[in-house]
Amino acid sequence: MKTPFLFKTAVTSFALLILCHEVKAQHTKIYSHADTLRGSVTPERSWWNVQRYDISVKPDYTAKTIEGKNIITYLVTANPGSKRMQIDLKAPLSIDSILLNGSKKINFTQDGDSWLVDVPDQKKASIQKIEIFYHGKVHEAIRAPWDGGWIFTKDAQGRPWMTVACQGAAGASIWYPCKDHQSDEPDKGASLTMTVPDSLIAVANGRLAFKKNNGNGTTSYKWVVVNPINNYCLIPYIGKYVNFTEVYPGAKGKLDLSYWVLDYNLQKAKSYMPAEVKYMLKSFEYWMGPYPFYEDGYKLIDAPHSGMEHQSAVAYGNKYQPGYGGRDASGTGWGMKWDFIIVHESGHEWFGNNITTKDLADMWVHEGFTNYSETLYTEYRFGKEAGNAYNYGIRKGIRNDQPIIPAYNVNAQGSGDMYPKGANMIHTIRHSIDNDLLFRNIIRGLNKTFYHQTVTSKEIENYLSNQAGYDYSKVYDQYLRTTQIPELELRFNLAKNEVAYRWRNCIKGFNLPLVLKRKELRVKLFPSEQFQTRTLKAGEVSLFETANIEKSYYVSVKAEQI
């Protein structure tokens, strides 16, 4: 997730200061009518379901304006009692006119960044279309991709370079009219047609449908995706691009890989990108199941910002180097053995793009699991101890400033802890399950069961508990809905070879089981808020060492002898 300020596990000190300020501001925010319009399924949104977007856009690099249209194909799911539909488009862009089913001009009124469109009676289960024409000065991103908007910049040779970043609070309505709510994706896919100067190339999600020279100094490129796609993932890339391709023998057969890079990066990209992408695909298809969008292929595209998870068109701006901007978030060195942007942003193809949360408040599902995919990748390539070390290392980025899950139905974004704390929670549960084959089946099962679906946090939580055969609901409540770090209190009586243990600083009913292991030794504990006592067998005292526990579980340990 990248807006209002994307928390990556490796951020600059300046970026961290901005994030802390914005999170604090949000924590005390009083939500407005506009927040409700954007963040909830209003009556004007509830009776129709998006089937397809067909967007056309013509950007003006010099004037920093755009003009375009979006044909929204939708299914009438209920009788529209209000006879209005809500379309979202943010200022300074403005809607010019709207046609119903290609001919009838219909009226609309504006309510802030929402536009209420008058519609006639429409039969339930019917398919309808509205064609929305719009134009205006664009909202420019100031520090993309951390905030949203168009990016008008120049490449290293001073030539125009344009794209958009718009996840989270900014939303896709910052550049095109849509139903800007994560719960409703275009079920039948989408197209994006870009008209640009002849000197530039336009790239977007999916596959190129046509390239047309308009005979007036411009060329139009139409790209099409056949799968459902998040509003914020449908993105134009416009610049002096060149392309090379290959075919990857993936879990579902042949997967088309396509690399779109600035012309002067071509040789560097050819020697760097393919190996990184193949390592990523091999690891993630093992852990998470087949790449979810074989029909649309996989693309990696040079971008003028650090990177974004745009479905089948991943934005890349990591300067062809390992780590994240040359840094390792874990501080262990393992993060310098692979390209963070290729791994992390591609991980979102499974968690974020394949599985999408209905409400922005549940974005930990995107970011926690994708952050954990970094651990899974490290483990797959370099071994389990490397993965454990990486996961423990990123823990230093956790601030526990506010709960990960904020208010629902107001387009609220939770704490940046959704990244490292979310990943450490998943790692904690994995160690508690103590069955890596089962855990892998759960991760793969999530992507199969919720394939191309929008979900709630509770659905993901319940699935994991059901598949694990243990109710982890209190564990989720502890880590997602509070800022308390559970404390395991240990009291050793070595004269009696006993240890007493209990949970502290936790919610009522917190019930995380602990499996402690070292070589052939293994114990399983079910701590509660009341002391329990265990007689220690030979060598078992070593299992209770603080480092042994804290490296496997996101808990603090307080130990004393009595």
N, C-alpha and C positions, 0 to 999 in steps of 0.2 A: 504494500500500500504506500502511496507516495504523496498524499496531500491531507491536511494543510501542510504537514511537514513530515516527510518520510523518515522514519528512524531506521537506518541501516545499522548493522552491528559494528561497522567501523565508520565513525563520523568524526569530522573535525571538531575541535573544541569550540569554534565559532558556531558551527551547526548545532552542537549540543546545547549551547546557550539559547539559541533561537527556539529549539524544541522545548526546552524546559519552560521558557516564557509562554509559549503557545499552549502547552499542556496545562499550565497553571491557570491561564486565562480561561480555557475551556472548562476546567474543573469548577470554576465559580460562575460560569455562564448561565444567564437566564434565557431560556429558549424562546424564540419568537414565532409569530405566525408564519414567517418565511421558512423557518427551520422545520415547522410541521408540514408545510406544503412540500418541501423538498424531501423530508425524511419519512413520510408516512404514506400508506396506501389510502389516499383520499377517496371520497365518493366519486370524484371525477377521474380517478385512475382505476377504480375497482372493477368496472364492468367490461373492460376490454384488455386483450392480451396481444402483445406485439408478436407478429409473425415474421416480419422482415423489415429491414431498413435498406433503402436504396438512395445513397447520398451522392450528390454532385457538388463540387466546390471549386471555386476559382479564386486563389489568393493573389493579392497584389503586394508584392514584396516591398515596393517603395512606399506606397500609401499605408501599408499595414492594415489593409481591409480585406474582407472576403465577401463574395456573393455566392449563393448556392441554393439548393433545395434538398429536401428529404421527403421521399415517398414512403410513408409508413403504412404497411399492410397489417391489418389487425383482425382478430377474431372477436366477435361480440359474445361475451361469456354470460352476460345477464342483461336484463332490460335496463337501459340507462335512465334511471329515475329522474336525474337532474337534467338530462339532455345536454350535458356538457362533458367535454373531455379536457383533461389537463395536459398541456404540452409545456415542456421546460426549455427555455432559452435565456441565457444570461445577458444582461447589459454589458457592454454597449451595443450588442447585436440586437436586431429588431426584425420581427416578422412583417413581411410585406403583404402577403395574401395567402389564402388557403383554398384549395380545391378539393371537393369530395368526389371520389371515384372518377377523377380526371376531367370533370366538366362543371359541376355545380360550385359556384363560389359561396363560401360560408363565412359567417361573421365570427369575430373573436374579440375578447377583451383581455387586458393585461392586469395581472396582480403581482407586481414585483417582477421576479424572474420566472413566474408561471404565467401561462397564457391559457385562458379558458375559452374553448372552442365550442360554438353552438352546433349541435348535430341534430338531424331529424330522427324520427323513430327508426330504429334499426332492428331487424329480426335477430333474435338470439341464435347463435351458431352460424350466423352469416359472416362472410369475409368482406371487409370494406377497405378502402384506401383513402388516405388524405395526402395531398401534395402540398408541402409547406415551402414557400419561397421566402428567403431571408437575406439580409445583408448587414454590413456595418463595420465599424472599426473593431478590431479584435482586442480581447484582453490578452496582454502579453505576460508570459511567465517571467518572474524576476529572478528566481533561483531554481529553475527547472532541474530535476523533476520534483523538487520538494514542494513547489506550489504549481498551480495549474494554469494553462493557457497556451497560446501560440508562441513558438520560438522562431524569431526572425534573426538569423545570425549570418556569419560568413565562414566559409571553410578556410583552411590554411593558405589557400591561394587567392583569397578575397572574393570568392564567388558566392552567390546567394545559397543559403541552406535553411530549410524550413521544416518544422515538424510541430507536434502538439504533445503535451503531457497533461493528463486531466483526471487522475484517479482521486477518489475520496471526496473531500468536501467541495472541491472545485466541480468535478463531474463533467461528463461529456457535453452537457448543455452549455458549457463555456464556449463551445465552438460549433455545435449543430443542434437543431431542435429535435427533441426526443422525449420519451418517457424515462426520465432520469432517476430511476430507482433500481437498485441491484436485483430486486426480486423478479424483474421482467426483462428477459433477454429475447432477442429476435429468434424464435425457434427454428425458422427456416433459413437462417443465415443473413448475410448482408452483402452489399456492394458499396464500393467507394470509387467514384470517378473524379479525377483531379485534372484540371486544365491548367497547364503551366507553360512558361516560355520554352521554345524549341531547344534552347541550350541546356535545359535541365531534364532530369528523369524523375518520375513520380512512382513511388513504391508504396504498397499497403499490404494488408493482411490477405492471406489466401493465395490465389493464383491469378495471373494476369489474363483477363478475358479479351481485352483488345487494346491496341495502341492506334490512335487516329490523329493524323496530321490535319489540322484545321485550315491550313492555307492562309493563316493570318499571323504567323509568327508564334503560334501556340500549338501544343499537342495535348491530347486528352488520353489518359490512361485509366482503364477500368479494372479494378481488382475485386475478386469475389471470394467470399467464404461460404461454405455450405453448412457449416456447423453453427450451433448457437454461439453467441459471442457477447461478452460484457460490453456495455456501452463505452466504458473508458478504455477498452482495448482496441477499438476501431480507430486507426491512426494513420494520417498521411506522413510520408517522408519524401521530401523534395530536395534534390541536390544533384551534384555531378557524380552520379552513381555508376558503377560498373558491377558486373555480376559474374559469379562462377558457381557451379553446381556439382553435386555428387549424389549418389544413392546409397543409403545406409540399410543394411540387412537387419531390420528391426524385429521386434517381437510379433508384429502383425504382418510382416512381409517387407516389401520395399518402401522405404520412407524417403521422399525427396527432400534433400537438404539444399538450401539456396543461401548464398552469401551476397549481400548488397553492400558494397563499400565504396567510399570515395576513391576516385580513380588513382590518386597517388598512394593509396593504402593497399593496392591490389596485391603486390608481391608479398608484402608483410602479412596480409590477411591469409593468403594461400598457405603460407608456411606455419601459421599460428592457429587459426580458427578451427580447421577440421579436426585436428587431434583433440582439442579441448571439448568440442561438441560431441565427438564420439565417446570419449570417456564419460561425459555427462549422461548421454543416452543409455550407455551400457549399464551404468550404475542405477539410474532412475527407473529404467524399465525392469531391472531386477527387484528393486525395493518397492516401487509404487505401481507397477503394471505398465502396459503398453502406452506409449505416447498417445495422448487422447485425440489428436487431430491429424491422423494420417491423410485424410481426404484433402486437407488444406496444406499439407506439407509443413516443414519447419524452416523458418528464415531467421537469419541474424543480420541486423542492419546497423551500419554506422549511424550514430546519433550525436548531436551536440550537447548531450548531458550524460550523466553517469550510466543510466540504463533503466529500462522499464520492461514489464512482463507482457507486452502487447501480444495477444494470442496469435500464434503462427507467424509473428513478425517481431521478434524480440529486439528491443533497442539496445545497442551496445556502445558504450562510451568509456571503456576501461583502459584505453590506450595500449592495447595489445601487451598486457603485462600481468603476471600473477598477482594474487592478493586483491584488495579493493583499493584502487588508487595507489598501489604500491605498499599497502599496509595490511597487516594481519589482525583482524579483530580479536582473535583469541589470545594473541601474544605468545603462542606456543611454537610458531614456525610452520605449523601444518597448513595454515591458511595461505602461506606463500608458495604452496606447491600446486595451486590451481587458480583459475580465473574466477574470482568471486561473482562478477556480473553474469558470466555465461552460466554458472552453476545456479546462483540464486534466482535470477530472473527466469531461467528455463524451468526451474523447480515449480514456479507458479503455473506452468502449463497444467500441472496436476492439481495443485491446491491454489485456487484463485480463479483459474480459467475453466478447468474441467468442473471442479467443485467451487461454487460461488455462494457467498452468504447473501441472504435476502436483505439483511440490514447491515449498514456500515458498522454498527456497534459490535458485530460478531467477526470483525476482520482478523481476529487472532487466528481463525481457522485458516485464512490465507497465509498470514505472516508467521505464525508459530510453527505450522507444519513445514512451510517452505524454509524457514530458518533451520528447522531440524533436518531438512534434506541436505544441508551442508554437512552436518554430522554424519549422516548416512553415506554421503558421497566420500567423505574422508575415510570412513571406516571401510568402505568397499575397496578403495584403492590402496590404503596404507595399513589396514588392520584395526581391530577393535580398540586397542589401547590408544591409537591415534585419534579415533573418533571420540572416545571418552575424554581425552585430553582437550580436544577442540571444543567440545560442548561445555566442559567445565571452564575453559578459558573465556568463552563469550559471556559467562555469568557476570563478569565485572561491569557489563553494560546495563545491568538491571538496576533501576532506581527505586522501585516501589513507591512512586510518587502518587499514584492513584490506581484504582482497579483497572484491569485490562478491558473489561466490558463496561462501557458507559451507559447513558440513557438510550432507550430505544425510540424509534419513530421520529427522531429529530435530526437525523443525519450527523450524529455525534461520533467522533473518532476517539477511541480509547487511548490509553497510555502507550508510548513507544515500547513499553515492556512487552507488548504483544510479540515482539521479535525474540529477544533472548530469553525472557521468562517463559513465553509460550513454548519455546524449544526445550528449555530445561524441565518444564512440567511434563512434556511428552517423554523426555528421557527418563524422568523419575518414574513415570507409570510403566515404561518399558522394563526398567530394572525390577519394579515391583511384580510385574507379570512373570519375569524370569523364564521366558520361553521365546527365543528370537524367531523361531519358525512361526509361532502363533502371532507374534507381533508383526512380522512381515506380511502374513496373511491378512491381518487387520488393516494395515496400510493399503495393501492392494485391494482389499475388499471395499474400503471406503471409496476408492476410485472406480470400482465396478458398480457398487450399489447405487452411488450418487452420480453416476456418469452423466455429464452434461446437465446437471441439475443445480437449482438454487436451494440452499439449506439454511437451517438455523443452527446455532451453537448446540442447542439441546439435542438435536438430531444426531450430531456428530458425537456428543458426549454419550448418549444412550447407545449408539452403535458400538462404540469402543467397550463400554461396560458389558454389553450383552455378549459380544464376541470373546471378551476376556474371561467371562464367567464370574465377574466380581463387580460389585456396585462401587464405582469410583466417583459417584456424584458429589460427595463431600470433598473429595480431592479437587475436583474442578471448581467447586464453590470457593475453596480456600485460595487457589492460585489465580483464578480469573476474576473473582468478585470481591477479594479483599487485598490488602497490601501486606498482610502478616506473613512472615516467614516461619513455618512450623519449626519448633525447637524440640529436639529429642533430648530429654534429660536422662542421663545415665548415672546410676549410683552403684559403685563396685564395692563389694565386700569380699576381698581376696582371701581372707581367712576362711570364709565359707565357700569360696569359689562360686559366688553368686553375683548377678547383676540385676538391678531393678531398673525399669525403664518406663517412660510415659511421654505423651505428647504435651507440649505447652505452647502458648501463643498461637492457638488454633481455634477454628470455629467449633461449636458444639457438634460432636459426632464425627469429627475428623478421623478417618480410619485407614490411612495409607499403610498397607502391609510393607514390611521391609524384608528383602532377601539379602543377606550378607554372605559374601563368598570370598574365598582365597584358596587357590589350588584345590585340594580335595575337601576342604572344610566348607560347610554351608549350614546356615540357620535361617529359619523364617520366623519373623515376629509379627504379631498383630497388636502394636501398641494402642493404647487408648489414653484418655485423660487421667486415668487412675494407674498408679504404679502396679506393674506386674513383675514377677521375679522369675529368673531362669538360672538354673544351676549350670555352670560352665564346664564343658568337657575339655579334655586336653587340647590346648592350642586355640580354643575358641575366643579367648580374650583378645587375640589379635584382630579378630573380625570387627571389634567394636572401636578400633582406632578411628579418631575423628576423620582423618583423610580418607580412609577406606569408605566411610559412610557418605561424606559430603561430595565425593567425586562421582558417586552414583546417583545421589538424590539431592534435589534442591531443598535442603533443610539445614538448619544450624544444629550443632551438637554441643551440649554442655555436660561434661563428665566430671565426676568427683569420686574420691574414695572415702568410705566411711569405716 
